[in-house]
Amino acid sequence: MRNLILLGLNHATAPLELRERLAFSSDQQARALRAFKARFAQHEALLLSTCNRVELYAAAESSAPDSSELIDFLCDFHSVPRASFEQALYRRQDREAMAHLFSVAASLDSMVLGETQILGQVRQSYDAARSAQTIGPILHPLLQRAIAVGKEVLGSTSLAEGRLSVASVAVDHAKRIFETFADKQVLSIGGGKMAALVLQHFAALRPGRLMICNRELRKAEMLAARFAGDAVPFLGLIDHLVAADVVISSTGSTQPIISRLNIEAVLKQRRYKPMFLIDIAVPRDIEASVSELDHAYLYNIDDLQHAVSATQAQRTGAIEKARAIVARHVDEYLEWHRQRSLGPTIDQVYRRSHELARAELERTLGKLPALALADKEQLEELTRRIVNKLLHDPIAALRNGQGNGQADGEPARVEEDQFDVDESAVIPDETRQT
């Protein structure tokens, strides 16, 4: 496979402060894809933006997209200087880009190995690219295969045992702080899939009160009915913070919704009773300087990474099995891509060879006017069979990958002199044996 490029950064290469500057909300993702299409009309694109990564996949039929131009696109969209993030970027091309995408869908590149949410996020990115019409013959089958790989890994290995996710790790972190939640008030802010996962885990702890706050009250009410909580209006957020012992926030806001000044006022009303805040949104929902306040204990998504490392070591066997599945699918996909690409090439070789043979036969028959019709038909059949037999071995070698291919998964390039079918060639009469 050629002409596929990936630019990205994740929790391993860039701190939260940088990732949130390049993150795409759902609305921004749609706008960015439209802007990409206007700027790179001949290229396909997929944008994957989660709490732990921002990745841009780009492809083109003719030539690989220029990585420098793609970086400029990210700079322009987010109004972020190139120098601030270029060192944190990883670049992958062709086979490596494809293998990386498969690993991402299988959660092998996640902060929480085995987390299932990433597969849904890959699907969402795929749907967004289709809606924006930035996905075509290169990325369309590639994304379908990536989703299939993710399903197989999560369904056939023990990697996803325990249904780990960023949300579950965040709640586990809260459990290490409190022995019981029976006398605690918990406030969950947000109404998306991450918020639902958070509520699922918190509801199992049976807190004294579970408050659910979202800009759209109807969403909060639906979640409250599902998890036996209380829907509270977003306009009263400060009052809800005063009541909350534990706050966990996971909105899609592009700006903080809770400031240092807010928490200073809240702590005063709480008479400085400690409160624990867990911010798993990217960009962050809570201003980072809140962590400087006494009696306010703020944890962000990068802080949770340390809590995950212990569980990763216990999954070595599952990780190796998952990697083997990914590697197998990479090889299978490259072979499928190569075979699919061969069809037009093989058709052209047969067409040109038979056209040339037919032209030479007609030239010869023109010199044999007395030849009977039946004899002419025999010669035509003989010519056709000779061409097919001559082509059989080189075409078989081509299908088996024994040609002079230039890259993984690419069909061998069929040179005109390899098959001696240059249709522009003219064989002089004096050298032609008849």
PAFI-37010 format. One line per 4 residues: number of its first residue (from 1); their letters; for each residue z negated, y, x of C-alpha. Coordinates in nm, 3 decimals, decimal comma. Each point is the difference from the previous one (the first is absolute). Example, Ala and Ser with C-alpha at 12.3 -4.5 7.8 and 13.67 -1.06 7.14 Angstrom:
residues 2
1> AS> -0,780:-0,450:1,230 | 0,066:0,344:0,137;
***
This chain:
residues 434
1> MRNL> 0,000:0,000:0,000 | 0,098:0,340:0,130 | -0,036:0,362:-0,112 | -0,357:-0,028:-0,132;
5> ILLG> -0,270:0,228:0,139 | -0,368:0,047:-0,073 | -0,218:0,298:0,088 | -0,368:-0,020:-0,086;
9> LNHA> -0,363:0,048:0,083 | -0,304:-0,187:-0,122 | -0,375:-0,039:0,039 | 0,051:-0,152:0,345;
13> TAPL> 0,213:0,281:0,141 | -0,119:0,313:-0,181 | -0,337:0,128:-0,122 | -0,058:0,088:-0,362;
17> ELRE> 0,031:0,372:0,081 | 0,362:-0,059:0,100 | 0,095:-0,261:-0,260 | -0,103:0,223:-0,288;
21> RLAF> 0,228:0,279:0,125 | 0,301:-0,229:-0,026 | -0,102:-0,195:-0,311 | 0,214:0,008:-0,315;
25> SSDQ> -0,144:0,012:-0,349 | 0,213:-0,163:-0,273 | 0,154:0,336:-0,088 | 0,061:0,087:0,365;
29> QARA> 0,154:-0,342:0,059 | 0,254:0,059:-0,277 | 0,080:0,350:0,128 | 0,030:-0,121:0,358;
33> LRAF> 0,245:-0,275:-0,095 | 0,216:0,250:-0,187 | -0,011:0,231:0,301 | 0,090:-0,292:0,228;
37> KARF> 0,301:-0,088:-0,214 | 0,122:0,359:0,008 | -0,041:0,019:0,378 | 0,118:-0,350:0,097;
41> AQHE> 0,257:-0,085:-0,264 | 0,125:-0,315:0,174 | -0,343:-0,146:0,074 | -0,238:-0,219:-0,197;
45> ALLL> -0,374:0,073:0,008 | -0,338:-0,139:-0,100 | -0,328:0,192:0,027 | -0,324:-0,198:0,015;
49> STCN> -0,315:0,213:-0,011 | -0,346:-0,153:-0,040 | -0,352:0,088:0,109 | 0,067:-0,170:0,333;
53> RVEL> 0,366:0,066:0,077 | 0,303:0,221:-0,041 | 0,332:-0,172:0,070 | 0,361:0,107:-0,040;
57> YAAA> 0,265:-0,272:0,001 | 0,359:0,120:0,030 | 0,327:-0,190:0,020 | 0,373:0,062:0,000;
61> ESSA> 0,311:-0,217:-0,016 | 0,186:0,176:0,281 | -0,257:0,091:0,265 | -0,376:0,012:0,039;
65> PDSS> -0,167:0,321:-0,121 | -0,108:0,233:0,278 | -0,377:-0,025:0,047 | -0,027:0,360:0,119;
69> ELID> 0,161:0,125:-0,321 | -0,235:-0,217:-0,206 | -0,300:0,150:0,181 | 0,138:0,347:-0,074;
73> FLCD> 0,021:-0,097:-0,366 | -0,371:-0,093:-0,007 | -0,086:0,322:0,182 | 0,196:0,213:-0,243;
77> FHSV> -0,130:-0,167:-0,314 | -0,367:0,025:0,096 | 0,028:0,321:0,206 | -0,168:-0,182:0,287;
81> PRAS> 0,096:0,070:0,364 | 0,169:-0,290:0,174 | -0,235:0,010:0,298 | -0,302:-0,063:-0,222;
85> FEQA> 0,099:-0,355:-0,095 | 0,295:-0,125:0,203 | -0,223:-0,178:0,252 | -0,162:-0,198:-0,282;
89> LYRR> 0,332:-0,124:-0,139 | 0,121:-0,351:0,051 | 0,371:-0,073:-0,010 | 0,155:-0,332:-0,094;
93> QDRE> 0,365:-0,089:-0,031 | 0,200:-0,280:-0,158 | -0,181:-0,337:0,037 | -0,330:0,161:0,103;
97> AMAH> 0,011:0,241:-0,294 | 0,067:-0,285:-0,241 | -0,277:-0,216:0,147 | -0,241:0,293:-0,025;
101> LFSV> 0,084:0,054:-0,368 | -0,059:-0,369:-0,075 | -0,335:0,014:0,183 | -0,101:0,310:-0,195;
105> AASL> 0,083:-0,164:-0,334 | -0,203:-0,303:0,108 | -0,299:0,226:0,081 | 0,009:-0,107:0,365;
109> DSMV> 0,021:0,363:0,109 | -0,272:0,123:-0,237 | -0,340:0,134:0,097 | -0,138:-0,268:-0,234;
113> LGET> 0,194:-0,318:0,073 | 0,077:-0,190:-0,318 | -0,031:0,302:-0,229 | 0,232:-0,045:-0,295;
117> QILG> 0,051:0,364:-0,091 | 0,263:0,053:0,270 | 0,246:-0,229:-0,177 | -0,019:0,219:-0,310;
121> QVRQ> 0,046:0,307:0,217 | 0,314:-0,148:0,156 | 0,130:-0,072:-0,351 | -0,077:0,356:-0,110;
125> SYDA> 0,187:0,139:0,302 | 0,295:-0,227:-0,078 | 0,004:0,120:-0,363 | -0,020:0,364:0,112;
129> ARSA> 0,295:-0,047:0,236 | 0,203:-0,163:-0,275 | -0,080:0,285:-0,238 | 0,108:0,252:0,264;
133> QTIG> 0,309:-0,211:0,076 | -0,077:-0,010:0,371 | 0,013:-0,377:0,019 | 0,319:-0,199:0,041;
137> PILH> 0,155:-0,315:0,146 | -0,217:0,000:0,313 | -0,347:0,083:-0,132 | 0,033:-0,154:-0,347;
141> PLLQ> 0,007:-0,368:0,109 | -0,237:0,077:0,288 | -0,269:0,133:-0,235 | 0,042:-0,293:-0,236;
145> RAIA> -0,057:-0,237:0,290 | -0,299:0,201:0,125 | -0,166:-0,028:-0,341 | 0,071:-0,374:-0,005;
149> VGKE> -0,156:-0,035:0,346 | -0,312:0,186:-0,113 | -0,035:-0,224:-0,304 | 0,037:-0,316:0,207;
153> VLGS> -0,252:0,106:0,264 | -0,262:0,116:-0,250 | 0,059:-0,301:-0,223 | 0,019:-0,281:0,256;
157> TSLA> -0,256:0,100:0,263 | -0,372:0,075:-0,013 | 0,068:0,353:0,123 | -0,071:0,150:-0,343;
161> EGRL> -0,315:-0,202:-0,069 | -0,270:0,219:-0,149 | 0,260:0,251:-0,122 | -0,075:0,245:0,277;
165> SVAS> 0,121:0,357:-0,033 | -0,090:0,347:0,121 | -0,184:0,042:-0,330 | -0,206:-0,316:0,048;
169> VAVD> -0,087:0,098:0,357 | -0,111:0,343:-0,124 | -0,228:-0,156:-0,262 | -0,136:-0,247:0,257;
173> HAKR> -0,085:0,300:0,215 | -0,202:0,146:-0,287 | -0,178:-0,334:-0,041 | -0,119:0,021:0,358;
177> IFET> -0,160:0,335:-0,080 | -0,176:-0,098:-0,322 | -0,187:-0,321:-0,073 | 0,050:0,043:-0,373;
181> FADK> 0,210:0,216:-0,229 | -0,205:-0,054:-0,313 | -0,157:0,345:0,038 | 0,305:0,174:0,146;
185> QVLS> 0,264:0,219:-0,162 | 0,349:-0,060:0,133 | 0,288:0,246:-0,042 | 0,357:-0,121:0,050;
189> IGGG> 0,266:0,272:0,018 | 0,363:-0,092:-0,062 | 0,206:-0,191:-0,254 | 0,249:-0,203:0,202;
193> KMAA> 0,013:-0,357:0,124 | -0,242:0,069:0,285 | -0,253:0,146:-0,244 | 0,035:-0,307:-0,222;
197> LVLQ> -0,072:-0,227:0,298 | -0,304:0,209:0,091 | -0,132:-0,020:-0,354 | 0,057:-0,373:-0,015;
201> HFAA> -0,225:-0,051:0,301 | -0,262:0,256:-0,102 | -0,023:-0,135:-0,356 | -0,099:-0,337:0,145;
205> LRPG> -0,302:0,168:0,164 | -0,127:0,115:-0,342 | -0,103:0,355:0,096 | -0,237:0,201:-0,217;
209> RLMI> 0,296:0,214:-0,104 | 0,366:-0,014:0,091 | 0,182:0,331:-0,051 | 0,378:0,021:0,008;
213> CNRE> 0,164:0,339:0,055 | 0,369:0,081:-0,007 | 0,215:0,307:-0,069 | 0,149:-0,190:-0,293;
217> LRKA> -0,301:-0,085:-0,217 | 0,200:-0,265:-0,186 | 0,040:-0,200:0,322 | -0,371:0,030:0,068;
221> EMLA> -0,077:-0,122:-0,352 | 0,226:-0,303:0,042 | -0,170:-0,093:0,327 | -0,343:0,061:-0,152;
225> ARFA> 0,079:-0,240:-0,284 | 0,121:-0,259:0,248 | -0,298:0,020:0,236 | -0,285:0,095:-0,236;
229> GDAV> -0,032:0,349:0,145 | -0,018:0,356:-0,128 | 0,309:0,222:0,008 | -0,092:0,352:0,110;
233> PFLG> 0,226:0,311:0,002 | 0,144:0,129:0,326 | -0,096:0,357:-0,085 | -0,365:-0,101:0,025;
237> LIDH> 0,040:-0,162:0,342 | -0,278:0,202:0,166 | -0,253:-0,105:-0,266 | 0,103:-0,364:0,043;
241> LVAA> -0,044:0,030:0,377 | -0,355:0,126:-0,054 | -0,080:-0,315:-0,196 | 0,172:-0,242:0,240;
245> DVVI> -0,172:-0,192:0,278 | 0,327:-0,158:0,111 | 0,339:0,170:-0,022 | 0,325:-0,178:0,078;
249> SSTG> 0,322:0,198:-0,026 | 0,359:-0,124:0,000 | 0,227:0,255:-0,167 | 0,358:0,087:0,085;
253> STQP> -0,074:0,366:0,059 | 0,175:0,170:0,290 | -0,301:0,231:0,053 | -0,378:-0,065:0,012;
257> IISR> -0,161:0,003:-0,343 | -0,357:0,019:0,135 | -0,089:0,271:0,250 | -0,292:0,047:0,234;
261> LNIE> -0,119:0,286:-0,220 | 0,005:-0,233:-0,300 | -0,222:-0,255:0,172 | -0,236:0,266:0,134;
265> AVLK> -0,054:0,116:-0,359 | -0,032:-0,358:-0,126 | -0,262:-0,092:0,261 | -0,203:0,306:-0,091;
269> QRRY> -0,001:-0,103:-0,367 | -0,093:-0,357:0,102 | -0,289:0,142:0,202 | 0,164:-0,154:0,304;
273> KPMF> -0,025:-0,354:-0,125 | 0,248:-0,193:0,223 | 0,345:-0,075:-0,134 | 0,263:-0,232:0,142;
277> LIDI> 0,367:0,092:-0,022 | 0,286:-0,235:0,080 | 0,344:0,160:0,018 | 0,283:-0,254:0,005;
281> AVPR> 0,275:0,246:-0,095 | 0,279:0,107:0,235 | 0,025:0,297:0,014 | -0,377:0,025:-0,027;
285> DIEA> -0,172:0,108:-0,322 | -0,316:0,126:0,170 | -0,006:0,263:0,274 | -0,087:-0,162:0,331;
289> SVSE> -0,267:0,261:0,080 | -0,217:-0,146:-0,278 | -0,108:-0,259:0,257 | -0,178:0,279:0,190;
293> LDHA> -0,243:0,059:-0,288 | -0,346:-0,151:0,002 | -0,059:-0,251:-0,280 | 0,375:-0,045:-0,061;
297> YLYN> 0,140:-0,317:0,154 | 0,380:0,005:-0,003 | 0,223:-0,291:0,099 | 0,379:0,007:0,008;
301> IDDL> 0,256:-0,276:0,019 | -0,001:-0,011:0,380 | -0,379:-0,043:0,003 | 0,049:-0,317:-0,203;
305> QHAV> 0,221:-0,152:0,269 | -0,304:-0,099:0,206 | -0,139:-0,190:-0,297 | 0,317:-0,206:-0,021;
309> SATQ> 0,026:-0,130:0,357 | -0,257:-0,276:-0,051 | 0,195:-0,159:-0,284 | 0,327:0,003:0,195;
313> AQRT> -0,134:-0,231:0,271 | -0,080:-0,263:-0,264 | 0,361:-0,018:-0,116 | 0,177:-0,106:0,320;
317> GAIE> 0,147:-0,318:-0,148 | 0,133:0,176:-0,308 | 0,144:0,280:0,213 | 0,196:-0,244:0,218;
321> KARA> 0,136:-0,179:-0,306 | 0,100:0,331:-0,156 | 0,176:0,112:0,317 | 0,193:-0,327:0,008;
325> IVAR> 0,117:0,061:-0,358 | 0,114:0,350:0,092 | 0,186:-0,126:0,309 | 0,176:-0,269:-0,205;
329> HVDE> 0,113:0,252:-0,259 | 0,127:0,235:0,271 | 0,222:-0,276:0,142 | 0,115:-0,112:-0,345;
333> YLEW> 0,085:0,353:-0,107 | 0,195:0,073:0,317 | 0,202:-0,318:-0,046 | 0,063:0,083:-0,367;
337> HRQR> 0,109:0,350:0,099 | 0,231:-0,138:0,269 | 0,162:-0,250:-0,235 | 0,045:0,265:-0,270;
341> SLGP> 0,161:0,233:0,252 | 0,240:-0,272:0,116 | 0,181:-0,037:-0,333 | 0,235:0,299:0,030;
345> TIDQ> 0,062:-0,074:0,369 | 0,100:-0,362:-0,065 | 0,220:0,101:-0,293 | 0,178:0,251:0,223;
349> VYRR> 0,058:-0,256:0,275 | 0,153:-0,250:-0,241 | 0,212:0,265:-0,171 | 0,136:0,146:0,323;
353> SHEL> 0,065:-0,343:0,153 | 0,191:-0,127:-0,303 | 0,197:0,323:-0,030 | 0,107:-0,024:0,363;
357> ARAE> 0,088:-0,368:-0,032 | 0,198:0,069:-0,317 | 0,194:0,281:0,169 | 0,089:-0,222:0,294;
361> LERT> 0,100:-0,285:-0,228 | 0,229:0,224:-0,204 | 0,158:0,131:0,320 | 0,072:-0,357:0,108;
365> LGKL> 0,125:-0,111:-0,342 | 0,242:0,291:0,006 | 0,173:-0,171:0,291 | 0,023:-0,329:-0,191;
369> PALA> 0,193:0,086:-0,317 | 0,117:-0,359:-0,053 | -0,355:-0,136:-0,020 | -0,074:-0,172:-0,330;
373> LADK> -0,258:0,153:-0,236 | -0,224:-0,306:0,026 | 0,004:0,026:0,379 | -0,092:0,370:-0,019;
377> EQLE> -0,296:-0,084:-0,222 | -0,110:-0,266:0,247 | 0,012:0,252:0,283 | -0,200:0,251:-0,205;
381> ELTR> -0,270:-0,260:-0,067 | 0,001:-0,106:0,365 | -0,041:0,361:0,113 | -0,291:0,057:-0,239;
385> RIVN> -0,180:-0,314:0,119 | 0,050:0,087:0,367 | -0,150:0,347:-0,052 | -0,299:-0,143:-0,185;
389> KLLH> -0,062:-0,263:0,267 | 0,029:0,255:0,280 | -0,254:0,223:-0,174 | -0,245:-0,274:-0,096;
393> DPIA> -0,196:-0,023:0,325 | -0,030:0,373:0,079 | -0,096:0,076:-0,362 | -0,261:-0,277:0,008;
397> ALRN> -0,136:0,142:0,324 | -0,011:0,341:-0,161 | -0,198:-0,133:-0,296 | -0,239:-0,179:0,234;
401> GQGN> -0,068:0,315:0,199 | 0,185:-0,111:0,313 | 0,229:0,303:0,016 | -0,049:0,310:0,207;
405> GQAD> -0,239:0,178:-0,238 | -0,160:0,314:0,132 | -0,333:0,003:-0,181 | -0,246:-0,219:-0,188;
409> GEPA> 0,132:-0,094:-0,339 | 0,340:0,158:0,062 | 0,321:-0,195:-0,044 | 0,194:-0,074:0,315;
413> RVEE> 0,260:0,268:0,043 | 0,338:-0,153:-0,059 | 0,226:0,153:0,259 | 0,371:-0,004:-0,068;
417> DQFD> 0,069:-0,184:0,324 | -0,271:-0,258:-0,080 | 0,220:-0,135:-0,281 | 0,334:0,138:0,120;
421> VDES> 0,065:0,157:-0,339 | 0,097:0,354:0,097 | 0,231:0,079:-0,289 | 0,156:0,284:0,197;
425> AVIP> 0,121:-0,237:0,268 | 0,373:-0,072:0,013 | 0,115:-0,314:0,178 | 0,334:0,057:0,172;
429> DETR> 0,276:-0,235:-0,111 | 0,071:-0,114:0,356 | -0,357:-0,129:0,045 | -0,022:-0,163:-0,342;
433> QT> 0,061:-0,373:-0,003 | 0,166:-0,131:-0,315;
***
